Amino acid sequence: MPNASKGEEEKEEILKRYRQLLKACKPAMQDGDKKLIRKAFDMALGAHKNMRRKSGEPYIYHPLAVAQICAGEIALGTTSIMCALLHDVVEDTDITLENISLKFGEKVARIIDGLTKIEASVFDSKTGSVQAENFRKMLLTLSDDVRVIIIKLADRLHNMRTLDSMARQSQLKIASETLYIYAPLAHRLGLYAIKTELEDLSIKYTESKEYRFIASKLADTKLERNKFVKNFVEPIKKRLENAELSFEIKGRPKSIFSIMKKMSKQNIPFEEVYDLFAIRIIVDTPPEKEKEDCFKAYSIVTDMYTPNPDRFRDWISTPKANGYESLHTTVMSTEGKWVEVQIRSERMDEVAEKGYAAHWKYKDQKKVKMDDKADYKSISKSQEDRARQDPASGLEDWLNRVREMLENPDSNALDFLDNFKQELQVEEVFVFTPKGDLKKLPTGSTTLDFAYDVHSDVGNKCIGAKVNNKLVPLSHVLVNGDQIEILTSTRQKPNEDWIEFVVTGKAKSKIREYFKEEKRKVAGDGKEMLERKFRNSKIEMKPENLDILLDYFNLPTVTDLYYLVAKGIIEKSSLHLQEIFDYEKKKELDTRHKVAEHHKARAERPQPSRPDAVFIGDNATETDLLYSLAKCCNPIPGDDIFAFVTIGEGIKIHRTNCPNGTDLMANYGYRVQKARWASSDPTKERAFLVGIQIIGTDAIGIVRGITDVISQKLQVNMKSISIDTVDGRFEGGIELYIYDTSHLEDLMEKIKKVEGVYSVDRRS
Ligand code: MN
């Protein structure tokens, strides 16, 4: 019986994977742990027994894989492994949290609860604001136990690795969310390997074409690269050996994501990305000699190759806030190419790859089960001073800042998300208080950020500062090493512009909070004023009538209305309440009339024989939905696209690699619809406006060459052309009418061949 044997095969495979998991757990296991993991595995196996993944595989492969990632790639301990195995059980099966709590205890149940809450809802619910609110809830669980987030990242990583079996639209949505929030979170928690893989897997779906292009280029150049690395490394090896260092050297290509970012940011072709890979020297040395030996290796490298003085980074003396420690330098190779070299100890390398968890493993010296011994919550206050030089204290600072934002009861969820995203940007400056205490702030922070970091009252009353004894304004941007003394005045109060020049989440939320409070006070007066106006006009102040006013002034809430009433909005519009009501009534009748007309006209109009250009929705083959093409990315037929349902402006078609696309899909996934172009239009009836940018040397005749290609050879219509030449450099922008992507590519290829042209790019 083929079925029975297939079932047997699957059983075998499940057990094989389970044994693999045990092997990965071994380094951290203690007596009794094996039994616990088995118990969790048995429960998960039973609970998911009749379920399958989209790929058709038994569902249990998924929790097993997530547990495997937690054990092998993040070095988490037994509690986390159990939770990973059980992470989908409460969400998807009949098993309840009480069942879990009875069988595995409170701690496991709490983590599963956190995981279930995230699983259900972060980006998946029906309305935008709820999504952000759920996100906030997810982070509240983070402040309880960071393991929830780490296991969630492992879960997401496995889902990304197996995304191929999902529908295209889900792929886009999941990949966008991953890029928007999960990859930055992984970065913030110091999980570099996972962050990099999440990014690469995301763009594999959101920017498939570019991804495939770079991946194939990397494969093509692999041999050449290996040879280069070998030649580069050989002489260093000898010197390191002579210095009696024990070490390992790796030459790794940079991630596809980072190469792609570099290409688009600097607008250069693949061939010109000079740091396609980094050389990493990992020194095996005891903790007390780490710094010394890393610098020894550094001096050997820079003896042999000239370093670029602008590109030296010492993350060992001052580790990054996420715990990252390493020396970075970029040196000139004998072949005239810049090469980035990273130098770190074995411990630093493991922390960099595996993040937080690995850090605590080392902190406890022995290889103990980190997640049972170290209580995440209790690390902080008492150890704060001692921890000043401790790389994890930066992370702890960050968790504290997030906690602080979370505890602010009336921070609006979307503001919160915004602030949080900002806090995720990890690049930072190191500055000092007047007493010489070190503070880390995000790059771009101003004196005002510093003031709010000290205390919200100091921020609210801040009038300026002395930076290195020089008087500077609130908006002064801080640089490494600045020493800052904040100046305050009791008469000072926050100004609306302040929000523009602070970058920390804390400062933003405190300023917003101040104005919200102010607004509430003013709105109270406004409400009384409006009540009087209603009474005088003999109109009842009931919700329907307030809605009419909200419509008239186009305001979202009554608080806004009261606030503006207090600020004199009705007086300024020089209208009486009664007139507003009359006007709104008339407008409503008008629109009703117009809508009826519109329907009539539509019914009478002959339908075009040609199919519509864009189909919107699942499996759509025809559509009469009205749509427009988004201005931000100007899609044309042939581009990978999606439809986005806007509020008030109908359906917009965006390119999947639109600069706004990730945000839209991640935050408003429920408003994203599948869209595709109708098979290309053979009659070429419809042309689309596309902007291209041409850069070249200002050779005589270049403009003529270009316009010849466009209008003579290809007979494409131009809408506009603008040209700038500065110091022999030519920069032109041309707007053209194009049928589809192959038309555009053909044209761009031909322009590239014009003498003097250096690059041709499509403008988004
Ligand atoms: Mn899962």
Boltz pocket constraint, residues with backbone or C-beta under 6 A from the ligand:
constraints:
  - pocket:
      binder: B
      contacts: [[A, 62], [A, 87], [A, 88], [A, 155]]
      max_distance: 6.0
